[in-house]
Amino acid sequence: MSSKVRKAVFPAAGLGTRFLPATKSVPKEMLPVVDKPLIQYGIEEAIESGVEDIIIVTGRGKSSIEDHFDKSFELEHLLESKKKSDMLAMVRKISDMSDVSYIRQKEALGLGHAVLRAKDLVGDEPFAVLLSDDVIASQTPCVRQLVDVYEQYNATVLALMEVPRDQISAYGVVDAEPVKDARFGDRLFKIRNTVEKPKAEDAPSNLAIIGRYVLTPDIFRCIESIEPGSGGEIQLTDGLKHMLKTRPIYGLKFEGTRYDAGDKFGFLKATVELALGRKDLGPAFREYLKSLSL
């Protein structure tokens, strides 16, 4: 097995019903946070983490994702003719940032099924999975933090975050024991079990799985070995539970701020806070917010 995480999978075939009516014709992954689509934040994070190849699992009505990461000759020609060099460089950077491959998920049959669709493109090597709904701002990219654990332990690694008990039922939750490792402080755990969306009183901990994973290729065998769950969906957490029978899995409380941009309120928070952090927008936007009578 290769020790280098070269590929990242982005499941992007969902219907995005929580953002209707906008997502009736626009993929949720293409909704802009400030001035970049959601999925671009994740792809930039993956590339900054050392990933070389991007695999996007798409579905019907998602062609604008492919268009966004493809060359736009007409737009480039227009910007070049108008001598808008900064904009031209920005547009070219998007299409040049990585090799992008696409595979269709014809039916939305769960996250595990979406990951399984990428099997032939991933091959027999470790890979990252990023969910575009989770925008993570951090000094060291979240995926890079997970890759550091993978390179040390040669095992699957999940991104973890402490979640208030009254919100725990919205997440996959882990039962885990701390691992003593000076490099990662008190942030590293060995997973004993995973529970999908437990009631608060039944949750084994307040450590929730967030949409970043580094997976070993045997996850494909594990997903193929499980039965569909409720609604006929194949869940990644069930595949991880199966993996625990034969291989260790680790979890890392990542350092950074996570925005749940799959939720309207979280999307608004991400937009406001990321805009405030921008040198070109932050100062004026901050003064505008101060001027509001709230």
N, C-alpha and C positions, 0 to 999 in steps of 0.2 A: 504494500500500500504506500502510495506517495505520502511524504510527510508535509508536503506543501499544499495549502488550500488555494487552488488556482481558480475555482469556479464558484459562482453564486447563483442560486435559483430564486426567482421572484414570482410567487404565485399571483396572478393578476387576472383570473377568469371570473371573479365574483361579479354580481350584478350591482353592488353598491346601493342597495335599496334604502339605507339610512340617509342617503343624500338626495333622494328624489325631491323635486323633479329634475334637478341639475343632471343627475346620472342617467336620465332617460336616453340621452344621446351622447353624453360625454363620459368616458370611463372614469370611475372614481380615482384611479391612479393618476389621472391627468388633471385633477383639480389643483389649482395653483395655491401654494402657501407663499404669500408675498408675490414672487414672480417666477417660481419654479414649480413644476408639477410634483406631486407627492413622490412618485416613483424615482424621480431624479435625485432626491435627497438620499434615498437608499442606495442607488447605484453609485453615487459619489462616495458614500461611506464605504461601500465594498471595495472600490478601486483604491481609496486611501488606505485600506487594510491590506493591500497586496493582491487582491483578486484581479485576474487577467481576463476571464471570460464570463460574460453575463448570459444567463438563460432565463427568458421570461415565458411563463406559462400563461397563455392568453386564451380568450374565448371569442365568441361572436360579438361584433361591435367594438373591438379593441384595436382597430387598425390605426387609430391616431397615436397609439403608443409606438408602433413600428415607425410611423412617419416622423415622430419626434426625434428618434435616435438615428434616423437615416439622413443622408445628405439632402439639402434643399437647394438645388442649383438655381432656381429662379430667385429665391430670397437672397442667396449669397451674391448673385449677379447684381441684384438691385442695391444691396448694401455697398458692394464694391464700387458701383457706378456713382453712388452718392457720397463716396469716400467716408462712410461711417465705419471706420476701422475697428473701433471698440466693439460695436455690435457684431460685426463680421467675425471677429475673433471668438466672441462668445458663442455664436451659432456654430462655428466650425468645431469648437471644443466639445460641444454636445455630441456631434456625430463621430468625432475622433476619439472619444474617451475610452472606448472599449470595443471588443468584438462582441456583438449581441446576436444570440440565436433565439429562435421562437419555436414553441411547441404548443399545439392546441389541447385544451381540456374541453372536450365537446359537451360534457355535462358537469355541473358544479357538484361534485360528489365528495367534498371535504378536502381539508388541507393535506391529509395523508395521500389522497388520490392525486392531488396537484403535484406533490413532490414526486410521486411514483411516475408521473408522466415524463419527468426529466431524466429518467434512469439511463436511457441510451445516450443522451448528451453528456451526462456526468461521467459515466463509466465507473471504473473501479478505483475511485480516489475520493478523498474527503472533500466536502463542499459546504458552503454556507447557504443558509436560507434566510431571507429577509422579507418581512411583511411590511408593505409600504404604509399601512395604517400607522405604524409606530415610527415617528420621527424622533431621532435621538441626537441631542446636541451634547458633545463631549470633546474634551481636549484630545484624548486618544479614541479613535473611532471604536464604537461598541464591538463591531465584528473583529477588529484587531485585538481587543481585550480577550475575546473568546479564542481566537487563534493562538494567542500566547499560552493559554491553558491547554489547548489541543496539542501544541508542539511539545509540551512538557509531559503530558499524560497519555498521548496517542489514543484519545477516547472522545466520544461525543460530548459536547458542551452546550448547555442551555443558558440563555441570559435570564437572570432572576431579578426581581424587584420586590421590596416589601410593600404590601398593599393593606390599607385599612380593612379590618374585619368586615365592615358593612359593605365592602365592594368585592370581597373575595369570590363571591359566587359567579362573577363574570369572567373568571380566569381559570386556566389550568394551574393547579397548585402542586407543590412538591413536598414529599416527606424526605427530609435530608439530614445528614449529619455533618458538622463542620470538619474541614480538613486543615490540619496545621501545615501551613506553607508560608514561609516568610515573604516570599515574592508577592503573594496575593493577600496577605494579612488575614483578616477575619471574613473575607468575602467569598471564599471557595468552599463548596459543599460537594459531598458525594451523595447522589440521589438514591433513595431506597424505593420510592414509589412516586407515581404521579396520579393525581385525581382531577378529572375534568369538571370544572364548575360545581364545586361542592357547596352545600349550605354552610353558612358561617360556623355553626356549631359542630359540623363534621369535618372541617378543614384541618389537615394535619399540621399546617403552619400558616404563616402569612406571607410566604415566599411564592410569588406568582411567576409563571413563565411568560416572558415578553417576546415579541416577534423577532428574535434573533437566535439562530442556531448554527453550530458547526457540527455536521453529522458525518459519521463514517459510512462508507458505502453499503455496509450490511444492513442499514436501515431499510433498503429496498426489499431485501428478503423478509425482514420483519413486517413491513407493511403488507407484503403479499401473503403473509401467514395469518393475518387477522381477519375477522369477519366484520362487515359493515355494522356500524352502530345505529343510533336513533336516526330516523329519516333516511336510512340507507347510505349514510356518509361514512367514509373511511377517515378516521381521525389520526393525526400524527401522534398525539399523546398515547393512543393505543399501541401504535408501532413502537414507541419508546418504551412502554411497559413491557412489551415482548422482548425488546433488546436487553432489558435489565436481567433477563433470565440467563444470559450468556456473556454479557459484556458490561463493564462499569460505565456509568454516565455521571458527568460532573455538572454542577451549576455554579455560575459566577454572578454575584451581585455586581453588576456593572457600575462604573462611575460615569455619571452624566445625568442629563435631564431628559425624560421621556415624555413625549406628547402623544396622546391617543387621538390621532387625527382621523380615525375612523368614526369618531363621535363628533357631532356638530359643535358641542361646547369645547371639546379638546382641540378641534380644528381651529376655532376662533382663538384659543389660547396660544396655539402654535404660531398663528399668523401674527398676533400682537407681539409676543415675546421675541420671535425671530426678527421681526421688523425693528424692534427696539434695539436689538443687538447689531444691526447693520450700520456701518459708518456713514453710508450715503443717505440713509433714511432715519436712523435712530434719533438724532438730535431734534429734527423738525417734528417728527411723529410724537416724541415725548412732550414737546411744548404744546402740540395740539391736544393731546390727552389731558394735560393739565388745565387747558382752557375750557374743558367741558364741564357743564354744571351737572355733576353726578350725585 
